Amino acid sequence: FIADSVIRTVFYKYFDPKEALVSNGIINRAIPTAAGKAATSDQNANAQSLSFVYPYGCTLDVNRSSAAVLSTGTTCFPVSRPVAAFHTHEESNGRLAVIGSLHVFHDSYIEKEDNSKILKVFMDFLTGSVDPNRMDAAEPDLSDYYPVPDHIYLSEQLKVCLSEGDMESSMIGSDFMRLFDQKLTSFDFAKWPKVLKAYEELNVKGERLSFISPSFEVPILKLQPAVFSPNFRELPPPELELFDLDDMFSSREVRLAQLKNKCNESDLEYFIREAGDACDVTSSLATNDRTARRILERMLHHLVEYKKNNIDDDDDMPHDDHLFDVPTGNLNVADFSDLEDYDD
């Protein structure tokens, strides 16, 4: 295993560059054959027969005794470097499959691209069902590994811009401190006599410089705490044009009369619901239960309760039986002698 990281140089499908999608990384024709793909003599066609996701993995250093079967392809960096290899021991016939990523067969990536087919090929190789192609194993389509210098480390070293030949030249010698020019930023009194002589030549009186106090502009005013309560904005007046004032302030009788003039026989259910709203019957019902049937049931319940209360009140009143008692026995005509006065 090499201490590097495989990344994809061009974005496609996966946002993380380390989730490298390799579309032409098959370098042994036995892999597509074992996966059910038709292998040909064209190496480019075999390389593109299967694509796989190679997440958070590194490259391998494969020697001649092993067979490299997967590579990074041409769209990943490092370019065309092996990432998986098969090895078979000649004496014991033991088999070993190596891949440079732990996540390639993880649950998060096993169903993506052709990773499941590659896992099946690995299992077939370990069980002895598949052998790598010897021709491709002897001459794999791989590139040499080019290490990149550590520029950060080199930039921190002294004399990084000088080669060994420049240090040994007679121009520099062994004392390289002569290359640094310290005169540009030096502070000394070398020019002080010339400055004093310039006063006499220019007839300028040499006085001590006076101190000029600087004046700074204050862009922000001083903080003045408020000693009175803030004035809040008053609420806006009600938007009366959005309301029907006649409907809002009219009496119950007027609303029922307007509703009666507006509806006909086909609007019976609408009339009952609006009449229940005008009579404040629907306030005791749920919003989803304000149907015509429920309103009539509620009004009938109120009428029954009203009648029951009136009957109970009549039973509680004292009865004057003598007002309605009819005298028994013979009736006297003289008792009805004044009826003629009331005939008119």
C-alpha angles and dihedrals in degrees: 000000000000120000097241138098130240113227134174115242095202124052115240128153096325123072099203110077090215089062089081117194108208112197100169105031102116107113099166120063092212090073098064091040092056090045092056097260124129111251121210137186090256108098094201092055091049091049091055096044093094132026125197141179114244106192124189095343139139135219128261135229104225121189129204095271091066132055121234109217105170131040139179093256125213100298097059133068125266088044120232097349122149118259100170133032141177125219129188122191110230098213104036095026089227116162131217129185118194128189127175099225130069093195100053091089096032121124090254094058107023093091095044121099111327099324092119091054091050089051089053090052090051091051091048091052093050091050092049098251096114131043125189119249108264095212093055091041091055095048110023120182096247137137128229119263111252113193116214118223118247099251094181092057093044092050091057093055122092119246091018091149094053124081125212092259093057092053092053095048120108091239093069105020123179095312104075091170088085088073092070115086107211097170095085094066101030124127115208142127097254092118096040097096091052091052093053091047090052090063091061095045093050095041091235120152111240105229131162112265115253121231115250111201110223120236116215122202114233109216093185123058122236119272112264112184115221115245096188132063116266121254111242123204114263121239115264118251117264115275097243093177088072092060132070100233094191090055094044099048102031120110125252094256092051092049092050091049092050090048091050092052092048098050134063134191094287091057095061097124092046090049092052093049094048092044090051089052092049092049091047093242096128094059090081093050129080119257094248092044100058098113128143092252093052092047092052090046090051094048092048089051090054091049092050091049090048092051092047092052092051092050091051090050091052091052092053095054117099114254120228100206094178092066092067101030114121113215114243126222129038117348118230116225090213089067089067099040094111096056091099090064090063099044092091 
